[in-house]
Amino acid sequence: METVSVNQFRSNMKNYVEQAANEHEPIKVTRRSGGDFIVISAEDWERDQETLYVLQNSSLMKQISESARTHVERSGYTPTDGEMDEILGV
C-alpha cells in the first residue's frame, strides 16, 4: 500500500483518487497529528463489505464449509448436461 502525506494528497488529490480507483490499491494518507486515513475505490469498499458480511455470518460460513467438504469428497450435486449447457451459455 502506498503511503503519502496529507499535503501530497491534497496537492495531487485527483491523481491519487484516479490511482486508487483504477489500480484497485488503497492509499494510506498520513497526518502529523495522527488519525491517518485510507483512500479506496467504492467498488473495492463494497467488495470488502460483502466479504466481511459473509465471514461474520455463521450460516453462510457453514454452507461454504459443507460445500468445500462435498467438493473434495466428490459427493455434492452434479448438474445434468442440460444444466451445464445453461450455466455455460452453450
C-alpha positions, 0 to 999 in steps of 0.5 A: 500500500502506498503511503503519502502525506496529507499535503501530497494528497491534497496537492495531487488529490485527483491523481491519487483518487484516479490511482486508487480507483483504477489500480484497485490499491488503497492509499494510506494518507498520513497526518502529523497529528495522527488519525491517518486515513485510507483512500479506496475505490467504492467498488473495492469498499463494497467488495470488502463489505460483502466479504466481511458480511459473509465471514461474520455470518455463521450460516453462510460460513457453514454452507461454504464449509459443507460445500468445500467438504462435498467438493473434495469428497466428490459427493455434492450435486452434479448438474445434468448436461442440460444444466451445464449447457445453461450455466455455460451459455452453450 
